[in-house]
């Protein structure tokens, strides 16, 4: 089982992948800053990778999410999520996903996003500490609300699912070269966001004045 630890260039953020049978597999820790205490986000093993990538993309490129909702509930309300029985929570129309923030308006607490197929059949859970920037949580819920299909490989067998009735599938033939190059293309596109701007040309020196000695 792979174990990975990635650190940001400023050493303030650490992303850890550490498979644990009964724990969260992905954990993002961020150190305290002058305007914000330390915070964390964690994701269970079966959390769709598109949702985790939405958070890391928003973290590494804040400008990309400047025009997006900062209220994590807004993307869900726009597609028909309704208030849950518990306070300050929303549930998906099919009842398989639930988003809740603990605490109160005066002292807001951690966020919990849970996907389950019944009271005793949890699938995955994402957790965001109380001080996690709201734009990162909103990036996660916006990806969760995205109706576009996600790409998965079906090698001639049925895709693994704990309940096939809640998954809509559409088969599309894709050339192997596109599949093999997908990761490399994404890496290049993300790296392009951080390309250093060209340096300003040096100013040319003025020629020495006439009738004055020069060195």
C-alpha positions as CSV (number, residue, x, y, z in Angstrom):
1,X,0.0,0.0,0.0
2,X,1.4,3.3,-1.1
3,X,2.3,5.9,1.6
4,X,3.0,9.4,0.3
5,X,3.9,12.7,2.0
6,X,3.9,15.9,0.0
7,X,4.8,19.4,1.4
8,X,4.2,22.8,0.0
9,X,7.2,25.0,-1.0
10,X,6.7,27.1,2.1
11,X,6.4,24.0,4.4
12,X,3.1,25.2,5.8
13,X,0.9,22.5,4.2
14,X,1.4,18.7,4.4
15,X,-0.7,16.2,2.4
16,X,-0.4,12.7,3.6
17,X,-1.7,9.5,2.0
18,X,-1.5,6.7,4.6
19,X,-3.9,3.8,4.0
20,X,-5.6,2.8,7.3
21,X,-8.4,0.2,7.3
22,X,-10.5,2.1,9.8
23,X,-9.3,5.7,9.3
24,X,-9.2,8.5,6.8
25,X,-6.6,7.8,4.1
26,X,-5.9,11.4,2.9
27,X,-5.1,14.1,5.4
28,X,-4.2,17.7,4.7
29,X,-2.7,19.7,7.6
30,X,-2.0,23.4,7.3
31,X,0.1,25.3,9.9
32,X,-1.3,28.4,11.6
33,X,-0.9,31.8,10.0
34,X,-1.2,35.3,11.4
35,X,-4.9,35.6,10.4
36,X,-5.9,31.9,10.8
37,X,-5.3,29.1,13.3
38,X,-4.0,25.7,12.0
39,X,-6.6,23.6,10.2
40,X,-7.0,20.2,8.5
41,X,-9.1,18.3,5.9
42,X,-9.3,14.5,5.7
43,X,-10.9,12.1,3.2
44,X,-11.9,8.5,3.5
45,X,-10.5,5.8,1.2
46,X,-13.5,5.8,-1.2
47,X,-13.9,9.5,-1.5
48,X,-14.0,10.2,-5.3
49,X,-10.6,11.6,-6.4
50,X,-12.3,14.5,-8.3
51,X,-13.6,15.8,-5.0
52,X,-10.1,15.7,-3.3
53,X,-8.6,17.3,-6.4
54,X,-11.1,20.1,-6.2
55,X,-9.8,21.0,-2.7
56,X,-6.1,20.7,-3.6
57,X,-6.6,22.8,-6.8
58,X,-8.3,25.5,-4.8
59,X,-5.5,25.4,-2.2
60,X,-2.7,25.8,-4.7
61,X,-4.4,28.4,-6.9
62,X,-6.7,30.7,-4.8
63,X,-7.2,33.0,-7.8
64,X,-9.0,30.2,-9.7
65,X,-11.8,30.1,-7.1
66,X,-12.1,33.8,-6.5
67,X,-15.4,34.0,-8.5
68,X,-16.9,30.8,-7.1
69,X,-19.3,30.6,-4.1
70,X,-17.7,30.9,-0.7
71,X,-20.7,29.4,1.1
72,X,-20.3,25.6,1.0
73,X,-24.0,25.1,1.1
74,X,-24.8,27.3,-2.0
75,X,-23.8,24.7,-4.7
76,X,-25.9,22.1,-3.0
77,X,-28.9,24.3,-2.5
78,X,-28.8,25.2,-6.2
79,X,-29.4,21.5,-7.2
80,X,-32.1,20.8,-4.7
81,X,-30.5,19.6,-1.6
82,X,-32.9,20.1,1.3
83,X,-32.5,20.8,5.1
84,X,-31.8,17.7,7.1
85,X,-33.5,16.8,10.3
86,X,-30.4,17.8,12.3
87,X,-29.5,21.4,12.7
88,X,-27.5,23.2,10.1
89,X,-27.3,20.3,7.6
90,X,-28.3,19.5,4.0
91,X,-29.2,16.1,2.5
92,X,-29.1,15.1,-1.2
93,X,-32.4,14.4,-3.0
94,X,-31.7,10.7,-3.1
95,X,-30.7,10.6,0.6
96,X,-27.3,9.1,0.0
97,X,-25.2,12.2,1.0
98,X,-25.3,14.5,3.9
99,X,-23.4,17.7,4.7
100,X,-23.4,19.2,8.2
101,X,-21.4,21.8,10.1
102,X,-21.2,21.4,13.9
103,X,-21.2,24.2,16.4
104,X,-23.2,27.4,16.3
105,X,-23.3,30.7,14.5
106,X,-21.3,32.2,17.3
107,X,-18.7,29.3,17.4
108,X,-18.8,27.3,14.2
109,X,-17.3,23.9,14.3
110,X,-16.0,21.3,11.9
111,X,-17.7,20.2,8.6
112,X,-18.6,16.6,7.9
113,X,-19.6,15.3,4.4
114,X,-20.9,11.7,4.5
115,X,-22.0,9.4,1.7
116,X,-23.9,6.3,2.9
117,X,-26.4,3.8,1.6
118,X,-28.3,3.5,4.9
119,X,-27.8,4.1,8.6
120,X,-25.3,1.2,8.9
121,X,-23.7,1.4,5.4
122,X,-21.3,4.3,5.2
123,X,-19.3,4.6,2.0
124,X,-16.9,7.6,2.7
125,X,-16.6,10.7,4.8
126,X,-14.8,14.0,4.3
127,X,-14.0,16.2,7.3
128,X,-12.9,19.8,7.4
129,X,-11.6,21.5,10.6
130,X,-13.4,24.5,12.0
131,X,-10.8,26.9,10.7
132,X,-10.5,25.4,7.2
133,X,-11.0,28.3,4.7
134,X,-14.6,28.3,3.5
135,X,-13.6,28.5,-0.2
136,X,-11.9,25.1,0.1
137,X,-15.0,23.5,1.6
138,X,-17.1,25.2,-1.1
139,X,-14.7,23.8,-3.8
140,X,-15.5,20.3,-2.4
141,X,-19.3,20.8,-2.3
142,X,-19.2,22.4,-5.8
143,X,-17.4,19.3,-7.2
144,X,-19.9,17.1,-5.3
145,X,-22.8,18.9,-6.9
146,X,-21.3,18.8,-10.4
147,X,-23.7,16.8,-12.7
148,X,-21.0,16.0,-15.2
149,X,-20.0,12.3,-15.4
150,X,-16.6,11.2,-14.1
151,X,-14.3,8.9,-16.0
152,X,-13.7,5.4,-14.7
153,X,-12.1,2.4,-16.5
154,X,-14.4,-0.6,-17.0
155,X,-12.1,-3.5,-18.0
156,X,-14.9,-5.7,-19.4
157,X,-16.4,-6.2,-15.9
158,X,-19.0,-4.2,-14.0
159,X,-17.6,-1.2,-12.1
160,X,-17.5,-1.9,-8.4
161,X,-20.4,-0.4,-6.6
162,X,-22.1,-1.1,-3.3
163,X,-25.4,-0.3,-4.9
164,X,-25.6,-0.3,-8.8
165,X,-29.1,1.3,-8.6
166,X,-27.6,4.7,-7.5
167,X,-25.0,4.8,-10.3
168,X,-25.9,5.9,-13.9
169,X,-23.3,4.5,-16.4
170,X,-22.5,5.4,-19.9
171,X,-19.9,3.5,-21.9
172,X,-17.5,5.4,-24.2
173,X,-14.6,4.0,-26.2
174,X,-11.4,6.0,-25.5
175,X,-8.1,5.5,-27.2
176,X,-5.4,4.1,-24.9
177,X,-3.1,7.0,-25.8
178,X,-5.5,9.5,-24.2
179,X,-5.9,7.4,-21.1
180,X,-2.2,7.0,-20.6
181,X,-1.5,10.7,-21.2
182,X,-4.3,12.0,-18.9
183,X,-2.1,12.3,-15.8
184,X,0.8,13.9,-17.7
185,X,-1.6,16.4,-19.3
186,X,-3.0,17.4,-15.9
187,X,0.4,17.8,-14.4
188,X,1.5,20.1,-17.2
189,X,-1.7,22.2,-16.9
190,X,-1.3,22.6,-13.2
191,X,2.4,23.5,-13.6
192,X,1.6,26.1,-16.2
193,X,-0.3,28.1,-13.5
194,X,3.0,28.7,-11.7
195,X,5.2,29.7,-14.6
196,X,7.4,32.6,-13.6
197,X,6.7,35.8,-15.6
198,X,9.5,37.0,-17.8
199,X,12.0,39.2,-16.0
200,X,12.2,42.9,-17.0
201,X,15.1,43.8,-19.3
202,X,18.0,45.6,-17.6
203,X,18.2,49.2,-18.3
204,X,21.0,50.2,-20.6
205,X,23.7,52.4,-19.1
206,X,24.0,55.9,-20.4
207,X,27.1,56.5,-22.4
208,X,29.7,58.6,-20.6
209,X,29.5,62.4,-21.2
210,X,31.9,63.9,-23.6
211,X,35.1,65.5,-22.4
212,X,35.0,63.3,-19.2
213,X,37.4,60.5,-18.6
214,X,35.9,57.0,-18.5
215,X,37.1,53.8,-16.9
